[in-house]
Amino acid sequence: MSHAWMVFAAAAALVSASGSKPRNTLKLPSFRGVAEVRSGIPGRLRLYMPAIAENPEAARAMKAQLESAGAIIEVQLNERTGTALFLYDPEQVEAAVVEGAAIRLMGLDAEINRQPVSRMESGLRTLWDAVNHGVMEATGGLMDARMLTGSALTVAALRGLITGGAKGPGALTLLWWAANVFRRRGND
């Protein structure tokens, strides 16, 4: 009996999920945290743009410029939520052009084009910076973490070459790693 109940619940969830309409029917690109498409149908586009709340003067200037263009009927700004509703004539302009113009007029195109960094990579960079500062302080500025890592790999490689029976990566592999550590100066 419990199996029948689970099958019924799964079927009900599937039916309710398949009946929901997609919010971005125009298939516009959405840029998380910069210009997110909240909903889009022909003639109506809602974007979440935190810059609207952060810079209301720029948002009002964007609104005025878009409304004066002719194809955009109205722009409704909500500075508290950071959203903008664009009502436009789909016969005269495409939704992607409206989105692109709003992004450009708000000065967000550079932020969108910036290479994204994952939270994990950002955390590892923070950890590496902390280790680097610790090594610099411990050595009185003689070495940083990169120099220490490269030196340790070089010593391990030389030791493996001398003893001939290293129980780890081969000496040439360690030297290759060390060379790469020393070579990557600008890419932390």
trRosetta pair geometry for C-beta under 8 A, 3 or more apart (Angstrom, degrees):
i j d omega theta_ij theta_ji phi_ij phi_ji
1 4 5.7 -50 -155 31 39 113
1 5 6.7 39 149 -19 66 104
2 5 5.5 -52 -152 35 38 115
2 6 6.5 38 151 -19 67 104
3 6 5.7 -55 -148 37 33 110
3 7 6.3 34 153 -19 66 105
4 7 5.7 -53 -147 36 32 112
4 8 6.3 34 153 -20 64 106
5 8 5.7 -53 -149 36 30 113
5 9 6.4 30 153 -18 64 106
6 9 5.7 -53 -145 37 32 111
6 10 6.3 32 155 -18 65 106
7 10 5.8 -55 -146 38 29 110
7 11 6.3 30 155 -19 64 107
8 11 5.8 -56 -147 37 29 110
8 12 6.3 29 155 -19 64 107
9 12 5.8 -54 -146 36 30 111
9 13 6.4 30 154 -19 64 106
10 13 5.7 -55 -148 36 31 111
10 14 6.3 32 153 -20 65 107
11 14 5.7 -54 -147 36 31 112
11 15 6.4 31 155 -18 65 106
12 15 5.8 -53 -146 36 31 110
12 16 6.3 24 157 -14 65 108
13 16 6.0 -58 -145 41 29 106
13 17 6.1 27 157 -19 65 110
14 17 5.8 -56 -143 38 28 109
14 18 6.2 21 160 -16 64 109
15 18 6.1 -58 -144 38 27 105
15 19 6.4 24 157 -20 62 112
16 19 5.9 -59 -147 35 30 112
16 20 7.1 39 155 -34 62 98
17 20 6.2 -48 -158 14 34 112
21 25 7.3 -22 167 -68 101 114
22 25 5.5 134 85 -78 100 65
23 37 7.7 158 116 128 98 90
23 38 6.7 -70 154 156 133 45
23 39 4.5 -86 -179 -104 93 75
23 40 7.4 78 141 20 64 64
24 27 6.5 113 133 -79 97 25
24 28 6.0 -117 -168 37 113 82
24 30 6.8 -89 -95 -48 161 124
24 37 4.8 77 -109 118 123 129
24 39 6.7 -139 -74 -134 56 30
24 40 4.9 35 -138 33 61 107
25 40 6.2 -148 43 91 66 75
25 41 5.5 35 45 -99 125 69
26 37 7.8 -129 60 -162 104 149
26 40 4.1 -76 19 129 117 123
26 41 7.0 -172 -39 -101 99 19
26 42 7.1 138 -84 -64 109 58
26 45 7.4 -38 19 -99 153 102
26 95 4.7 -22 -173 62 162 158
26 96 7.7 -164 151 -48 121 76
28 37 4.9 136 78 -79 113 154
28 40 5.5 79 6 -5 124 175
28 45 7.5 50 -13 -135 163 121
28 95 5.8 -99 -72 121 129 116
28 96 5.9 -177 -121 -89 96 73
28 99 5.6 141 -169 -34 138 162
29 37 7.6 138 94 -18 29 124
29 96 7.9 63 15 -127 88 97
29 99 7.6 157 56 130 78 151
30 35 7.4 -143 -153 107 51 65
30 36 4.9 43 -170 -143 104 59
30 37 4.3 -104 -90 19 102 90
31 34 4.2 -40 119 62 115 111
31 35 4.8 40 49 51 109 77
31 36 6.6 -121 64 -71 47 55
31 103 7.8 78 23 -115 143 132
31 108 7.9 150 88 147 148 123
31 112 5.0 -51 -133 -119 159 102
32 36 6.1 48 -107 -84 38 110
33 36 7.3 67 -15 -42 24 112
33 50 6.8 -17 -173 -1 59 130
34 49 7.1 -4 153 -131 42 74
34 50 7.6 -69 -115 28 26 96
34 51 7.7 23 -158 -19 59 111
34 103 7.7 48 141 -131 106 104
34 108 5.4 143 -180 -176 105 125
34 111 5.3 174 -122 114 131 120
34 112 5.5 176 121 -77 160 81
35 47 5.5 -17 -166 -169 81 125
35 48 7.5 155 -154 76 32 53
35 49 5.1 6 -104 -95 70 96
35 99 6.9 127 152 -170 133 94
35 102 7.1 142 -137 103 134 108
35 103 5.1 -62 -43 -93 165 101
35 106 7.8 147 -80 57 117 143
35 108 5.9 126 -37 114 115 155
35 112 7.0 -27 22 -79 112 124
36 47 6.7 140 70 -162 43 66
36 48 4.3 -13 60 55 101 104
36 49 7.7 -175 24 -66 65 51
37 40 5.4 -31 -171 -26 120 122
37 45 7.2 -63 -137 -163 94 93
37 46 7.5 102 -166 79 55 59
37 47 6.2 -40 -100 -104 47 70
37 99 7.2 -29 -83 -112 103 137
38 46 4.4 -57 66 107 109 105
38 47 6.6 169 5 -112 91 15
38 48 5.2 96 -50 -28 112 97
38 83 6.6 -13 -3 -132 152 121
39 44 7.4 -15 114 123 101 100
39 45 7.5 -175 94 -147 60 36
39 46 4.7 31 46 37 86 113
40 44 7.2 179 -142 98 40 64
40 45 4.8 17 -115 -117 89 77
40 46 7.2 -141 -65 30 61 63
40 95 5.7 96 -166 -172 122 152
41 44 5.2 12 60 57 86 99
42 90 4.2 1 -173 -73 96 162
42 95 7.2 -114 -111 -46 48 119
43 87 6.6 9 163 -157 76 65
43 88 6.2 -155 -144 69 44 58
43 89 7.0 9 -117 -117 86 23
43 90 4.9 -77 -59 -25 71 106
44 85 7.2 -16 -163 -171 85 93
44 86 7.3 154 -154 83 37 60
44 87 5.9 -5 -102 -107 72 66
44 88 7.8 -180 -70 27 29 71
45 85 7.4 157 83 -157 46 48
45 86 4.5 -10 62 57 96 107
45 88 7.2 -1 10 13 107 114
45 95 5.2 146 -72 -148 133 103
45 98 5.7 144 35 100 152 137
45 99 6.5 -116 171 -64 152 89
46 83 6.1 5 -176 -177 96 115
46 84 7.2 172 -149 86 54 44
46 85 5.0 -17 -100 -102 84 73
46 86 7.5 -172 -77 18 35 71
47 83 6.7 165 86 -153 45 65
47 84 5.2 -6 57 56 93 91
47 86 7.3 30 -1 -8 103 110
47 99 6.6 142 -77 -123 134 85
47 102 6.3 153 32 110 161 156
48 81 7.6 -79 -125 144 90 90
48 82 5.9 55 -166 107 72 96
48 83 5.2 -35 -100 -96 60 83
49 52 4.9 92 86 -19 95 101
49 59 7.8 159 93 -105 123 110
49 82 5.8 -141 78 168 45 89
49 83 7.3 122 24 -113 68 31
49 84 6.2 -4 23 3 117 110
49 102 7.2 -139 -49 148 156 116
49 103 8.0 -159 -111 -96 132 63
49 106 6.2 -55 172 -154 146 176
49 108 7.1 -110 -149 -50 115 159
50 53 5.9 -55 -165 39 54 106
50 54 5.9 44 142 -15 79 113
50 82 4.7 -5 -109 -160 38 154
51 54 5.2 -62 -136 49 38 110
51 55 5.4 -20 178 32 78 106
51 58 6.9 -53 155 85 106 131
51 59 7.2 161 118 -66 79 99
51 82 7.4 107 39 -152 35 106
51 106 5.0 114 101 174 143 124
51 107 7.6 -169 -166 62 155 84
51 108 6.0 -136 -13 -72 155 116
52 55 7.4 -74 -122 61 13 65
52 56 6.9 49 173 -100 56 57
52 59 4.2 83 -135 -99 73 143
52 77 6.0 -165 -164 -155 126 104
52 78 7.5 61 128 71 141 50
52 79 5.9 -138 144 -114 90 56
52 82 4.7 144 58 -146 101 57
52 83 6.9 -118 55 16 156 13
52 84 6.0 -179 -85 -45 150 101
52 106 7.5 -56 -65 -122 68 136
53 56 7.2 3 -142 -64 22 86
53 79 5.5 124 -106 -179 59 62
53 80 6.8 56 -111 -147 110 9
53 81 7.3 -151 -66 83 122 15
53 82 4.0 -59 -17 -77 110 93
54 82 7.7 34 -10 -110 76 115
55 58 4.1 14 133 24 118 117
55 59 6.4 142 99 -21 71 87
55 106 7.6 139 74 -157 124 87
56 59 5.2 -55 -146 38 39 116
56 60 6.2 39 156 -21 70 102
56 77 7.7 121 -144 151 82 144
56 79 4.8 12 -105 -123 115 134
57 60 5.9 -54 -150 35 30 108
57 61 6.5 30 151 -17 63 106
58 61 5.6 -54 -147 38 34 113
58 62 6.3 39 151 -22 66 104
58 105 7.7 160 173 141 88 76
58 106 5.8 100 139 -135 118 62
58 107 6.8 -64 -162 11 146 112
59 62 5.6 -50 -148 34 32 114
59 63 6.4 37 151 -22 63 104
59 77 5.3 114 151 -134 121 144
59 79 6.8 161 72 -96 157 90
59 84 7.1 -157 -157 -76 108 122
59 106 6.9 24 -89 -108 63 104
60 63 5.4 -48 -148 33 34 116
60 64 6.4 35 154 -19 65 104
60 77 7.0 -93 -81 9 61 164
61 64 5.8 -53 -147 36 32 111
61 65 6.3 28 156 -16 65 109
61 105 7.2 -159 109 171 88 108
62 65 6.0 -60 -146 39 28 108
62 66 6.2 22 159 -15 65 111
62 75 7.5 -131 116 154 83 165
62 84 8.0 -50 105 -114 127 160
62 102 6.1 76 176 -139 132 65
62 105 4.0 129 -119 121 94 126
62 106 5.5 -6 -72 -64 151 76
63 66 6.2 -62 -145 39 24 105
63 67 6.2 17 161 -14 63 113
63 75 4.2 -155 -134 87 82 131
63 77 5.7 -78 -68 -35 139 120
63 84 7.6 -149 -83 -138 95 122
64 67 6.1 -60 -143 40 25 106
64 68 6.3 21 159 -18 62 112
65 68 5.9 -60 -148 37 28 109
65 69 7.0 44 150 -41 60 97
65 105 5.9 -173 69 -132 140 143
66 69 5.6 -39 -160 5 37 120
66 72 4.6 -24 158 65 92 161
66 75 5.3 76 79 -43 129 139
66 86 7.2 -72 153 -126 149 110
66 98 7.5 73 -151 -145 128 80
66 101 6.2 126 -103 124 103 128
66 102 6.9 8 -74 -81 146 78
66 105 7.0 -122 -48 4 99 166
67 72 5.8 -97 -94 98 41 104
67 73 7.8 -16 -130 128 80 18
67 74 6.6 28 -111 -117 110 35
67 75 5.7 -116 -54 8 99 100
69 72 5.6 53 58 18 111 101
69 101 7.8 -14 -50 -173 164 162
70 92 7.3 -112 117 162 92 155
71 88 5.8 30 138 -163 81 101
71 89 5.3 -115 -162 47 68 99
71 92 3.8 -153 -124 111 106 125
71 93 3.9 100 147 -17 148 123
72 75 6.4 18 156 -49 128 95
72 86 6.2 -59 -144 -165 114 98
72 87 7.3 110 -171 79 68 50
72 88 4.6 -41 -112 -101 62 96
72 89 7.8 -131 -80 11 23 75
72 93 7.0 -35 -56 46 74 153
72 98 6.5 129 -92 -120 114 108
73 87 4.5 -58 66 110 111 97
73 88 6.0 -174 5 -100 82 29
73 89 6.5 108 -43 -38 100 81
74 85 8.0 5 110 104 92 91
74 86 7.9 171 90 -153 51 38
74 87 4.5 15 52 48 87 115
75 84 6.0 -10 -172 -172 96 108
75 85 7.2 157 -158 79 46 53
75 86 5.6 -8 -108 -105 79 68
75 87 7.6 -152 -72 25 36 71
76 84 6.9 155 79 -159 51 54
76 85 4.2 -3 54 53 104 104
76 87 7.6 50 -8 -10 99 102
77 83 7.8 161 -156 90 45 50
77 84 5.4 -17 -104 -106 65 84
78 81 4.6 6 118 40 121 100
78 82 7.3 -39 93 21 81 18
78 83 4.8 8 50 57 111 87
78 84 7.4 -161 21 -76 71 39
78 85 7.9 53 -12 -10 102 95
79 82 7.3 30 -162 -76 31 45
84 102 6.6 -179 84 -149 150 142
86 98 5.1 149 140 171 157 133
86 102 7.0 -110 -62 -57 139 137
88 92 7.5 -123 168 65 93 99
88 93 5.6 -70 168 68 132 115
88 95 7.5 161 59 -97 134 61
88 98 5.4 -131 -24 -85 161 142
89 92 4.3 45 92 19 113 109
89 93 6.6 86 71 24 72 85
90 93 7.3 -90 -125 68 29 54
90 94 7.4 49 -150 -111 71 39
90 95 7.3 -11 -113 -46 95 85
93 97 5.1 -115 -174 75 96 131
93 98 6.1 103 131 -53 123 91
94 97 4.8 98 62 1 81 102
94 98 7.3 -144 100 -4 46 85
95 98 5.5 -52 -152 35 39 114
95 99 6.3 39 151 -18 69 104
96 99 5.6 -51 -146 39 33 112
96 100 6.1 33 154 -18 65 108
97 100 5.7 -54 -143 40 30 112
97 101 6.1 32 156 -21 64 106
98 101 5.9 -55 -146 36 26 110
98 102 6.5 26 155 -18 62 106
99 102 5.9 -58 -151 36 29 109
99 103 6.4 28 154 -18 65 108
100 103 5.7 -55 -147 37 31 112
100 104 6.1 28 157 -17 67 109
101 104 5.7 -56 -144 39 30 110
101 105 6.0 24 160 -15 67 111
102 105 6.0 -57 -139 41 27 106
102 106 6.2 17 161 -11 63 112
103 106 6.2 -67 -148 43 24 103
103 108 4.8 -94 -162 68 74 108
103 109 5.6 99 138 -68 103 74
103 112 6.5 4 -170 -22 134 146
104 107 7.6 34 176 -72 32 29
104 108 7.7 -90 -64 45 19 72
104 109 5.5 23 -100 -40 63 124
107 110 7.3 -17 170 18 71 103
108 111 5.0 -56 -163 42 66 116
108 112 5.9 67 139 -25 85 101
109 112 5.6 -54 -147 37 35 111
109 113 6.2 27 158 -14 68 110
110 113 5.9 -61 -143 43 30 106
110 114 6.6 49 152 -42 63 96
111 114 5.7 -37 -153 7 32 119
117 121 5.3 -119 -173 84 85 122
117 122 5.3 101 132 -61 116 94
117 125 8.0 -20 -177 -5 138 142
118 121 4.6 94 57 8 85 100
118 122 6.8 -148 94 -5 45 87
119 122 5.5 -55 -146 39 33 115
119 123 6.2 36 153 -21 66 105
120 123 5.7 -54 -149 35 30 111
120 124 6.4 28 153 -17 64 105
121 124 5.6 -54 -146 38 33 110
121 125 6.3 37 153 -21 65 103
122 125 5.7 -51 -150 34 31 113
122 126 6.5 33 151 -20 63 104
123 126 5.6 -52 -150 34 34 113
123 127 6.4 34 151 -18 66 104
124 127 5.5 -51 -147 37 35 113
124 128 6.2 38 152 -21 67 104
125 128 5.6 -52 -144 37 32 112
125 129 6.3 34 154 -21 64 104
125 188 6.1 92 -134 114 93 112
126 129 5.7 -52 -149 35 30 112
126 130 6.5 31 152 -19 63 104
127 130 5.7 -55 -151 34 32 111
127 131 6.4 30 152 -16 66 104
128 131 5.7 -53 -147 38 32 110
128 132 6.1 36 152 -23 65 108
128 145 6.7 -167 -170 87 75 157
128 188 6.0 163 112 172 143 108
129 132 5.5 -52 -145 37 30 116
129 133 6.4 32 155 -18 64 103
129 188 7.6 53 -67 165 81 153
130 133 5.9 -52 -149 36 30 110
130 134 6.4 32 151 -19 63 107
131 134 5.6 -57 -150 37 32 114
131 135 6.3 31 154 -18 67 105
131 145 4.9 74 118 -100 98 146
132 135 5.9 -53 -146 36 30 108
132 136 6.3 31 154 -19 64 108
132 144 5.3 11 -156 -173 92 96
132 145 4.1 -91 -93 1 66 118
132 146 7.4 15 -112 -16 109 79
133 136 5.6 -55 -146 38 31 114
133 137 6.2 28 156 -17 65 107
134 137 5.9 -57 -147 38 29 108
134 138 6.1 25 157 -17 66 111
134 145 7.9 56 59 -70 82 108
135 138 5.8 -57 -140 40 29 109
135 139 6.1 5 166 1 66 113
135 143 6.0 -73 157 105 109 91
135 144 5.9 99 94 -164 121 33
135 145 4.6 153 15 -70 149 67
135 148 5.3 -117 -153 -12 143 147
136 139 6.5 -70 -141 49 21 93
136 141 5.7 28 -171 -97 83 48
136 143 7.4 -139 -94 89 49 47
136 144 5.5 5 -72 -106 94 70
136 145 7.9 -58 -33 -27 80 73
137 140 7.7 28 -177 -72 28 31
139 142 4.1 -106 153 48 109 96
139 143 4.5 2 88 36 173 86
139 148 7.7 -162 -37 -71 147 117
143 147 4.3 -139 -152 88 87 122
143 148 4.9 100 149 -57 133 86
143 151 7.3 -59 -132 1 140 142
144 147 5.2 93 49 12 66 102
144 148 7.1 -128 99 -5 33 93
145 148 5.6 -56 -144 39 32 113
145 149 6.2 34 157 -21 67 106
146 149 5.9 -54 -147 36 28 110
146 150 6.3 25 156 -14 63 109
146 181 5.9 176 -165 171 79 92
146 182 7.4 132 155 -98 102 40
146 184 7.7 -137 -142 81 132 85
146 185 7.9 121 145 -114 166 50
147 150 5.9 -55 -143 41 29 110
147 151 6.1 30 157 -20 64 110
147 182 7.9 64 -107 -105 56 80
148 151 5.8 -57 -144 38 27 111
148 152 6.3 28 157 -20 64 107
149 152 5.8 -55 -147 35 28 110
149 153 6.4 26 155 -15 63 107
149 178 8.0 -175 127 -118 71 66
149 181 5.2 -136 104 -160 110 152
150 153 5.8 -57 -149 38 30 109
150 154 6.3 31 153 -20 65 107
150 178 4.7 101 -156 -157 70 78
150 181 4.1 -165 -78 96 90 122
150 182 4.6 93 -131 -58 154 86
151 154 5.6 -54 -147 36 32 112
151 155 6.3 32 155 -18 66 105
151 178 7.8 116 -52 -141 14 117
152 155 5.8 -52 -145 37 31 110
152 156 6.3 30 154 -18 64 106
153 156 5.7 -54 -145 38 31 111
153 157 6.3 33 154 -21 65 106
153 174 5.0 -172 -175 -177 84 86
153 175 7.4 161 141 -87 99 26
153 177 5.1 -127 -156 94 150 106
153 178 3.7 -171 97 -72 119 94
153 181 6.6 134 20 12 145 143
154 157 5.7 -54 -148 35 31 112
154 158 6.3 27 155 -16 65 106
154 174 7.5 165 -87 140 23 101
154 175 6.8 65 -114 -111 64 67
154 178 4.6 113 -59 -143 77 162
155 158 5.9 -55 -146 39 30 109
155 159 6.2 33 154 -21 64 108
156 159 5.7 -54 -146 37 30 114
156 160 6.3 32 153 -20 63 106
156 166 7.7 98 170 -139 82 136
156 168 7.4 -43 173 76 124 143
156 174 5.2 -129 95 -157 102 152
157 160 5.7 -55 -150 36 30 111
157 161 6.5 31 152 -19 65 104
157 171 4.4 104 -163 -159 74 71
157 172 7.5 114 -149 -57 117 16
157 173 8.0 -166 -106 68 106 52
157 174 3.6 -168 -74 93 95 119
157 175 4.5 122 -157 -54 164 78
157 178 6.5 -96 -8 -8 138 136
158 161 5.5 -52 -148 35 34 112
158 162 6.3 31 154 -18 67 106
158 171 7.4 106 -64 -147 19 115
159 162 5.8 -56 -146 37 30 109
159 163 6.1 10 163 -1 67 112
159 166 7.1 109 106 -92 83 112
160 163 6.4 -62 -134 49 26 96
160 164 7.7 109 169 -70 53 13
160 166 3.2 -12 -126 -49 100 146
160 168 7.3 -105 -91 58 132 94
160 170 6.9 160 147 -168 147 38
160 171 4.0 -168 92 -76 116 92
160 174 6.6 128 18 17 141 144
161 164 7.4 17 179 -71 25 55
161 171 4.4 98 -57 -135 83 163
163 166 6.4 115 74 -58 112 70
166 169 7.8 -35 127 74 129 39
166 170 7.1 134 72 -123 128 36
166 171 6.5 138 7 -55 151 82
168 174 7.8 61 108 -63 112 120
169 173 4.1 -106 168 90 112 134
169 174 5.5 140 96 -53 112 83
169 177 7.7 60 109 -13 158 135
170 173 4.7 97 59 5 79 104
170 174 7.1 -146 97 -4 42 86
171 174 5.7 -55 -149 38 33 110
171 175 6.3 33 153 -18 66 106
172 175 5.6 -52 -145 38 34 112
172 176 6.3 39 153 -23 65 103
173 176 5.6 -53 -149 34 32 113
173 177 6.5 33 151 -18 64 103
174 177 5.6 -51 -149 35 34 112
174 178 6.3 35 152 -20 65 105
175 178 5.5 -51 -145 37 33 113
175 179 6.3 37 154 -21 65 103
176 179 5.7 -51 -148 34 30 112
176 180 6.5 29 153 -16 63 105
177 180 5.8 -59 -152 38 31 109
177 181 6.4 32 152 -21 66 105
178 181 5.6 -53 -149 34 33 112
178 182 6.4 27 155 -14 66 106
179 182 5.9 -58 -148 40 31 107
179 183 6.0 32 154 -24 66 111
180 183 5.5 -54 -139 36 32 114
180 184 6.3 22 166 -15 67 107
181 184 6.6 -61 -145 35 24 101
184 187 4.8 -69 -168 59 104 98
184 188 8.0 146 141 -81 108 30
